[in-house]
Amino acid sequence: MEPFVGAGAVFLNVDTEQAILNDINPDLINLYQLLKTEGKTFIDYAAQFFTPQNNQEKKYYQLRETSTKVRIFYYAVHYFYI
Protein backbone atom coordinates (compact mmCIF):
# COMPACT_ATOMS: atom_id res chain seq x y z
CA MET A 1 0.00 0.00 0.00
CA GLU A 2 1.35 3.39 -0.97
CA PRO A 3 -0.63 6.26 0.63
CA PHE A 4 1.00 9.06 -1.40
CA VAL A 5 1.89 7.55 -4.76
CA GLY A 6 3.24 10.70 -6.43
CA ALA A 7 5.75 9.57 -9.04
CA GLY A 8 5.39 5.99 -7.80
CA ALA A 9 9.03 5.52 -6.79
CA VAL A 10 8.17 2.89 -4.20
CA PHE A 11 5.37 1.24 -6.19
CA LEU A 12 7.45 0.94 -9.37
CA ASN A 13 10.35 -0.66 -7.49
CA VAL A 14 8.46 -3.33 -5.58
CA ASP A 15 7.85 -6.73 -7.14
CA THR A 16 4.22 -7.44 -6.28
CA GLU A 17 1.18 -8.67 -8.15
CA GLN A 18 -1.19 -6.23 -6.46
CA ALA A 19 -0.81 -2.77 -5.01
CA ILE A 20 -3.11 -0.18 -3.51
CA LEU A 21 -2.23 3.31 -4.70
CA ASN A 22 -3.60 6.46 -3.11
CA ASP A 23 -3.04 10.15 -3.66
CA ILE A 24 -5.03 13.32 -3.13
CA ASN A 25 -4.52 14.32 -6.77
CA PRO A 26 -7.40 12.81 -8.81
CA ASP A 27 -5.62 13.52 -12.12
CA LEU A 28 -2.63 11.48 -10.99
CA ILE A 29 -4.81 8.55 -9.93
CA ASN A 30 -6.67 8.79 -13.26
CA LEU A 31 -3.31 8.64 -15.05
CA TYR A 32 -2.33 5.43 -13.22
CA GLN A 33 -5.76 3.90 -13.90
CA LEU A 34 -5.48 4.72 -17.61
CA LEU A 35 -2.00 3.25 -17.78
CA LYS A 36 -3.30 0.08 -16.15
CA THR A 37 -6.18 -0.37 -18.59
CA GLU A 38 -5.06 1.47 -21.73
CA GLY A 39 -1.26 1.38 -21.43
CA LYS A 40 -0.25 0.94 -25.08
CA THR A 41 -2.92 3.32 -26.41
CA PHE A 42 -1.96 5.92 -23.82
CA ILE A 43 1.76 5.64 -24.60
CA ASP A 44 1.16 5.81 -28.36
CA TYR A 45 -0.99 8.93 -27.96
CA ALA A 46 1.37 10.59 -25.45
CA ALA A 47 4.39 10.05 -27.73
CA GLN A 48 3.19 12.85 -30.02
CA PHE A 49 3.89 15.38 -27.28
CA PHE A 50 7.50 14.30 -26.71
CA THR A 51 8.99 15.95 -29.79
CA PRO A 52 11.60 18.67 -30.25
CA GLN A 53 8.96 21.18 -31.44
CA ASN A 54 6.97 20.63 -28.22
CA ASN A 55 10.07 20.90 -26.04
CA GLN A 56 9.84 24.70 -25.89
CA GLU A 57 8.52 26.98 -23.18
CA LYS A 58 5.93 28.72 -25.40
CA LYS A 59 4.56 25.42 -26.70
CA TYR A 60 4.43 23.97 -23.18
CA TYR A 61 2.21 26.81 -21.94
CA GLN A 62 0.06 26.59 -25.06
CA LEU A 63 -0.51 22.86 -24.53
CA ARG A 64 -1.16 23.39 -20.81
CA GLU A 65 -3.81 26.03 -21.56
CA THR A 66 -5.51 23.77 -24.11
CA SER A 67 -5.40 20.82 -21.72
CA THR A 68 -7.11 22.79 -18.96
CA LYS A 69 -9.90 23.96 -21.27
CA VAL A 70 -10.48 20.47 -22.68
CA ARG A 71 -10.50 18.93 -19.20
CA ILE A 72 -13.01 21.47 -17.87
CA PHE A 73 -15.25 20.97 -20.91
CA TYR A 74 -15.32 17.17 -20.68
CA TYR A 75 -15.74 17.19 -16.91
CA ALA A 76 -18.74 19.50 -17.33
CA VAL A 77 -20.30 17.31 -20.03
CA HIS A 78 -19.82 14.16 -17.97
CA TYR A 79 -21.19 15.86 -14.87
CA PHE A 80 -24.22 17.06 -16.82
CA TYR A 81 -24.88 13.54 -18.10
CA ILE A 82 -24.48 11.87 -14.73
C-alpha positions in Angstrom: 0.0 0.0 0.0 1.3 3.4 -1.0 -0.6 6.3 0.6 1.0 9.1 -1.4 1.9 7.5 -4.8 3.2 10.7 -6.4 5.8 9.6 -9.0 5.4 6.0 -7.8 9.0 5.5 -6.8 8.2 2.9 -4.2 5.4 1.2 -6.2 7.4 0.9 -9.4 10.4 -0.7 -7.5 8.5 -3.3 -5.6 7.9 -6.7 -7.1 4.2 -7.4 -6.3 1.2 -8.7 -8.2 -1.2 -6.2 -6.5 -0.8 -2.8 -5.0 -3.1 -0.2 -3.5 -2.2 3.3 -4.7 -3.6 6.5 -3.1 -3.0 10.1 -3.7 -5.0 13.3 -3.1 -4.5 14.3 -6.8 -7.4 12.8 -8.8 -5.6 13.5 -12.1 -2.6 11.5 -11.0 -4.8 8.6 -9.9 -6.7 8.8 -13.3 -3.3 8.6 -15.0 -2.3 5.4 -13.2 -5.8 3.9 -13.9 -5.5 4.7 -17.6 -2.0 3.2 -17.8 -3.3 0.1 -16.2 -6.2 -0.4 -18.6 -5.1 1.5 -21.7 -1.3 1.4 -21.4 -0.3 0.9 -25.1 -2.9 3.3 -26.4 -2.0 5.9 -23.8 1.8 5.6 -24.6 1.2 5.8 -28.4 -1.0 8.9 -28.0 1.4 10.6 -25.5 4.4 10.1 -27.7 3.2 12.8 -30.0 3.9 15.4 -27.3 7.5 14.3 -26.7 9.0 15.9 -29.8 11.6 18.7 -30.3 9.0 21.2 -31.4 7.0 20.6 -28.2 10.1 20.9 -26.0 9.8 24.7 -25.9 8.5 27.0 -23.2 5.9 28.7 -25.4 4.6 25.4 -26.7 4.4 24.0 -23.2 2.2 26.8 -21.9 0.1 26.6 -25.1 -0.5 22.9 -24.5 -1.2 23.4 -20.8 -3.8 26.0 -21.6 -5.5 23.8 -24.1 -5.4 20.8 -21.7 -7.1 22.8 -19.0 -9.9 24.0 -21.3 -10.5 20.5 -22.7 -10.5 18.9 -19.2 -13.0 21.5 -17.9 -15.2 21.0 -20.9 -15.3 17.2 -20.7 -15.7 17.2 -16.9 -18.7 19.5 -17.3 -20.3 17.3 -20.0 -19.8 14.2 -18.0 -21.2 15.9 -14.9 -24.2 17.1 -16.8 -24.9 13.5 -18.1 -24.5 11.9 -14.7 
